[in-house]
Amino acid sequence: MIKVTLIRPEGCAHCVAVKEVLNKLKEEFPDITVEEIDMVSPEGQALVQKHGIMASPGILVNDEFFGFGGATEEQFREKFASLKQGE
């Protein structure tokens, strides 16, 4: 399973774009799950501090920092493929 966590505020346009990319990649990587955490919640604030997230969405893959502010389909594909190889 590949768990993607998006740490995001309400009304985040970048977050919508990232979710669209992830939905598209579910065809290739059907075991992707997406969790969303409100950036202003206590849990969200803790993750922002822990990972130094400076823009939304903050992106974690399998609970490890992946990036913030968005990611391309190719960046996600490379990460997911490397995780599959490591299984």
C-alpha positions as CSV (number, residue, x, y, z in Angstrom):
1,M,0.0,0.0,0.0
2,I,1.1,3.5,-0.8
3,K,-0.2,6.1,1.7
4,V,-0.2,9.7,0.5
5,T,-1.0,12.4,3.2
6,L,-1.9,15.9,2.1
7,I,-1.5,18.6,4.8
8,R,-3.7,21.4,3.4
9,P,-5.9,24.4,4.3
10,E,-9.4,24.8,3.1
11,G,-9.8,26.1,-0.5
12,C,-6.3,25.1,-1.7
13,A,-6.1,25.1,-5.5
14,H,-2.7,23.3,-5.5
15,C,-4.3,20.6,-3.4
16,V,-7.1,20.0,-5.9
17,A,-4.5,19.7,-8.7
18,V,-2.4,17.2,-6.6
19,K,-5.5,15.1,-5.9
20,E,-6.3,15.0,-9.6
21,V,-2.8,13.7,-10.4
22,L,-3.1,11.1,-7.7
23,N,-6.5,9.9,-8.9
24,K,-5.0,9.5,-12.4
25,L,-2.1,7.5,-11.0
26,K,-4.5,5.1,-9.2
27,E,-4.9,3.3,-12.6
28,E,-1.2,2.5,-12.6
29,F,-0.8,2.2,-8.8
30,P,-4.2,0.9,-7.5
31,D,-3.0,0.6,-3.9
32,I,-2.6,4.4,-3.4
33,T,-4.6,5.8,-0.5
34,V,-5.0,9.5,0.1
35,E,-5.5,11.0,3.5
36,E,-6.1,14.7,4.0
37,I,-5.3,16.6,7.2
38,D,-6.4,20.2,7.8
39,M,-3.3,22.3,8.1
40,V,-4.8,24.4,10.9
41,S,-5.8,21.4,13.1
42,P,-3.4,20.4,15.9
43,E,-2.3,17.3,14.0
44,G,-1.7,19.4,10.9
45,Q,0.2,22.0,12.8
46,A,2.4,19.3,14.3
47,L,3.2,17.9,10.9
48,V,3.9,21.4,9.4
49,Q,6.4,22.0,12.2
50,K,8.0,18.5,12.1
51,H,8.6,18.6,8.3
52,G,9.1,22.4,7.8
53,I,6.2,22.7,5.4
54,M,6.3,26.2,3.9
55,A,3.5,25.9,1.3
56,S,0.4,23.8,0.8
57,P,-0.1,21.1,0.3
58,G,2.5,19.4,2.4
59,I,2.9,15.9,1.0
60,L,4.0,12.8,2.9
61,V,4.4,9.4,1.2
62,N,4.2,6.5,3.7
63,D,4.6,9.0,6.5
64,E,7.9,10.4,5.1
65,F,8.3,13.9,3.8
66,F,8.0,14.1,0.0
67,G,7.5,17.8,-0.7
68,F,5.3,20.9,-0.4
69,G,3.5,23.2,-2.8
70,G,2.6,20.5,-5.2
71,A,4.2,17.7,-7.2
72,T,4.1,16.6,-10.8
73,E,2.7,13.3,-12.1
74,E,6.3,12.3,-13.0
75,Q,7.6,13.0,-9.5
76,F,4.9,10.9,-8.0
77,R,5.4,8.1,-10.6
78,E,9.1,7.9,-9.9
79,K,8.5,7.8,-6.1
80,F,5.8,5.2,-6.3
81,A,7.8,3.0,-8.7
82,S,10.8,3.1,-6.4
83,L,8.6,2.0,-3.5
84,K,7.2,-0.9,-5.6
85,Q,10.8,-2.0,-6.4
86,G,11.7,-2.0,-2.7
87,E,8.8,-4.3,-1.7
